[in-house]
Amino acid sequence: MAQIKSVMCCCGSGLGSSMMVQMNIEKVLKNMKITGVSAGHTSLSEISPATADLFVVGKDIAPQLKSYPRVVVLKKIMSMKELQEKLEIAFAKTEDSFWIE
């Protein structure tokens, strides 16, 4: 499996919620003591499966990423607890493709 080196957060406009989720991802990765992973944010219209190794999105955007190889779907985008639980699962995966809801 290719290692996760980049995480991309997406929202409709690429400004508000995706930027806040990006900052939360950076905090969670630091808490998990994971280094060497970049986190970014953008709009849904600017991504492709090659944009990042892992995509983190809210449940409203998730249907548009059904064909993407590695996706974490957040039910509550501001929940640090949910984010950390799902990132722990994602970083422990050995499969090249997964969908975590």
Secondary structure as UniProt FT lines:
FT   STRAND          6..11
FT   HELIX           17..31
FT   TURN            32..33
FT   STRAND          38..43
FT   HELIX           44..46
FT   TURN            49..50
FT   STRAND          54..58
FT   TURN            59..61
FT   HELIX           62..65
FT   TURN            66..67
FT   STRAND          70..74
FT   TURN            77..78
FT   HELIX           80..92
FT   STRAND          98..100
//
